[in-house]
């Protein structure tokens, strides 16, 4: 079972400003203000080594609806745009032999 870190941008991850036409998981453009907020983290395996190529889904805590989806890069880094008015949690999954998965706490907010 991998460990899975979901952190706020203050974690030392580089800040990357999103393009003007960022869309959520359902293809709906986000409001300009939401594009300025993100949740960043690192997917890791059970030994703490970076685990790239994980599908990361972000959910709204209040109703478990999908807020966004991305794939972690080769170093395990991911960024998902998120509204700062709600709390979220992330679930990571990587198919393989064996499959691995993990989740964060449900109190993440876009910063």
C-alpha positions as CSV (number, residue, x, y, z in Angstrom):
1,X,0.0,0.0,0.0
2,X,1.6,3.3,-1.0
3,X,1.7,6.4,1.1
4,X,0.1,9.3,-0.5
5,X,0.9,12.9,0.3
6,X,-1.5,15.6,-0.5
7,X,-0.2,19.0,0.5
8,X,-0.9,22.6,0.0
9,X,1.2,24.8,-2.2
10,X,3.2,26.0,0.8
11,X,4.9,22.6,0.7
12,X,7.8,24.0,-1.3
13,X,6.4,22.8,-4.6
14,X,7.0,25.3,-7.4
15,X,4.1,27.6,-8.1
16,X,2.7,27.3,-11.6
17,X,0.1,29.7,-12.8
18,X,-2.6,28.0,-14.9
19,X,-3.7,29.1,-18.3
20,X,-6.8,31.2,-18.8
21,X,-8.9,28.3,-20.2
22,X,-8.5,25.7,-17.4
23,X,-11.4,23.3,-17.2
24,X,-12.6,21.0,-14.4
25,X,-13.0,17.3,-14.7
26,X,-16.3,17.7,-16.5
27,X,-14.9,20.1,-19.1
28,X,-16.6,23.1,-17.6
29,X,-14.3,26.2,-17.6
30,X,-13.4,27.3,-14.1
31,X,-14.0,30.9,-12.9
32,X,-10.9,33.1,-13.2
33,X,-10.6,33.2,-9.4
34,X,-10.6,29.4,-9.1
35,X,-7.6,29.2,-11.6
36,X,-5.5,31.0,-9.0
37,X,-6.0,28.2,-6.4
38,X,-4.5,24.7,-6.4
39,X,-3.8,21.7,-4.4
40,X,-0.4,20.2,-4.9
41,X,1.2,17.0,-3.6
42,X,3.5,14.1,-4.3
43,X,2.5,10.4,-4.8
44,X,4.9,8.0,-3.1
45,X,5.2,4.3,-2.7
46,X,5.3,2.4,0.6
47,X,9.0,3.1,1.0
48,X,8.6,6.8,0.6
49,X,10.0,6.9,-3.0
50,X,8.3,9.0,-5.6
51,X,5.7,7.1,-7.6
52,X,5.0,8.7,-10.9
53,X,2.2,8.0,-13.3
54,X,-0.6,7.8,-10.7
55,X,-4.1,9.0,-11.6
56,X,-5.1,11.5,-8.9
57,X,-8.7,12.4,-8.5
58,X,-9.8,15.3,-6.3
59,X,-13.1,15.2,-4.6
60,X,-15.2,17.8,-2.7
61,X,-15.6,16.7,0.9
62,X,-19.1,18.1,1.3
63,X,-20.7,15.8,-1.3
64,X,-17.9,13.5,-2.7
65,X,-18.3,15.1,-6.2
66,X,-15.3,15.1,-8.5
67,X,-13.5,18.4,-8.6
68,X,-10.6,17.5,-10.9
69,X,-8.3,14.8,-12.2
70,X,-4.6,14.7,-13.2
71,X,-1.7,12.3,-13.5
72,X,1.4,12.7,-11.3
73,X,4.6,13.3,-13.2
74,X,7.7,11.1,-13.2
75,X,8.7,12.6,-9.8
76,X,5.2,12.0,-8.3
77,X,4.3,15.7,-8.4
78,X,0.7,16.7,-9.2
79,X,-1.3,19.9,-9.2
80,X,-5.1,20.2,-9.4
81,X,-7.0,23.5,-9.4
82,X,-9.5,23.8,-6.6
83,X,-11.8,26.3,-5.1
84,X,-10.6,27.8,-1.7
85,X,-14.2,27.9,-0.4
86,X,-14.4,24.1,0.0
87,X,-12.4,21.3,1.6
88,X,-11.2,18.4,-0.6
89,X,-9.5,15.0,-0.5
90,X,-7.5,13.3,-3.2
91,X,-7.3,9.6,-4.2
92,X,-4.4,8.2,-6.2
93,X,-4.4,5.0,-8.1
94,X,-1.8,3.3,-10.2
95,X,-2.5,0.0,-12.1
96,X,0.2,-2.6,-12.0
97,X,1.2,-5.8,-10.4
98,X,0.1,-5.2,-7.7
99,X,-2.2,-2.2,-8.1
100,X,-1.5,0.6,-5.6
101,X,-3.7,3.3,-4.2
102,X,-3.9,5.8,-1.4
103,X,-5.8,8.8,-0.1
104,X,-5.3,12.1,1.7
105,X,-7.1,13.7,4.6
106,X,-10.4,15.4,3.7
107,X,-9.4,18.9,4.8
108,X,-7.3,20.1,1.8
109,X,-8.2,23.5,0.4
110,X,-6.9,25.3,-2.7
111,X,-4.3,27.9,-1.9
